[in-house]
Amino acid sequence: MSAVKRSPAGSLPRAETLLARCWISSSPMRLNEDERRFISYLASRGGSAYLSEIRRALGLPHTSAWRMARRLNEMGLVRTLKVRVGGKELLKILLIRKRVR
């Protein structure tokens, strides 16, 4: 794992905090590189994005992105919502912000 950079105030940025929590050796959560990129992309977009946006930005196939979102949802890191936009049903992904203890 690479070193986590601290912000000037000494606290970790949100995405890095969440990712650091997932990499604590005692933690049962293990994220692969694509899942870390998925979480980082969500954090950079203010915590929410449509699955189609994430998929295009990360260059993932549709099925892989959907399975990844489902796995992250099961892990409690994101929440998925089905929303109607312009007559289409889209999957919106929301980053769950938990306090780190």
C-alpha positions in Angstrom: 0.0 0.0 0.0 1.3 3.4 -0.8 1.6 6.1 1.8 -1.5 8.1 2.4 -0.9 11.9 2.1 -2.3 14.1 4.8 -4.0 17.4 4.0 -2.5 20.6 5.5 -4.9 20.5 8.4 -3.7 17.0 9.3 -6.9 15.1 8.5 -7.3 12.7 5.6 -9.4 13.6 2.6 -12.7 11.6 2.5 -11.9 9.1 -0.3 -8.5 8.4 1.2 -10.0 7.9 4.6 -12.5 5.4 3.3 -9.8 3.6 1.3 -7.4 3.6 4.2 -10.2 2.0 6.4 -10.6 -0.8 3.8 -6.9 -1.6 3.8 -6.4 -2.0 7.6 -4.8 -5.4 8.0 -7.5 -6.5 10.5 -10.3 -5.4 8.2 -12.2 -8.1 6.3 -12.7 -5.7 3.4 -10.3 -6.0 0.5 -10.7 -3.8 -2.5 -9.1 -4.4 -5.8 -7.6 -1.6 -7.9 -10.8 -1.1 -10.0 -12.9 -0.9 -6.8 -10.5 1.7 -5.3 -10.8 3.7 -8.5 -14.6 3.4 -8.4 -14.7 4.8 -4.8 -12.2 7.5 -5.7 -14.2 8.6 -8.7 -17.4 8.7 -6.6 -15.6 10.9 -4.0 -14.3 13.2 -6.7 -17.9 13.7 -8.0 -19.2 14.7 -4.6 -20.3 11.3 -3.5 -22.8 10.4 -6.3 -22.8 9.5 -10.0 -24.7 7.4 -12.4 -23.3 4.0 -13.1 -23.0 4.9 -16.8 -20.8 7.9 -15.9 -18.5 5.7 -13.7 -18.3 3.0 -16.3 -17.3 5.4 -19.1 -14.8 7.3 -16.9 -13.1 4.1 -15.7 -13.3 2.2 -19.0 -15.3 -0.7 -17.5 -17.6 -3.1 -19.3 -21.3 -2.6 -18.3 -21.6 -6.0 -16.5 -18.3 -5.5 -14.6 -19.3 -2.1 -13.4 -22.8 -3.3 -12.3 -21.2 -6.3 -10.4 -18.7 -4.0 -8.8 -21.5 -1.6 -7.7 -23.4 -4.5 -6.3 -20.4 -5.8 -4.4 -19.6 -2.4 -2.9 -23.2 -2.0 -1.9 -23.1 -5.4 -0.1 -19.9 -4.2 1.7 -21.8 -1.1 2.9 -19.5 1.3 1.0 -22.1 2.6 -1.5 -25.8 2.7 -1.9 -27.5 2.1 -5.2 -30.8 3.8 -6.3 -32.9 3.3 -9.4 -34.0 6.6 -10.8 -35.9 7.7 -13.9 -34.2 10.3 -16.0 -35.7 11.4 -19.4 -37.8 8.2 -19.7 -34.8 6.0 -18.9 -34.2 4.0 -15.7 -30.6 4.6 -14.5 -28.7 3.4 -11.5 -27.4 6.1 -9.3 -24.5 5.3 -7.0 -24.1 7.1 -3.7 -20.9 7.0 -1.5 -21.8 6.2 2.1 -20.0 8.5 4.4 -19.1 6.8 7.6 -17.1 8.2 10.5 -13.7 6.6 11.0 -13.1 5.8 14.6 
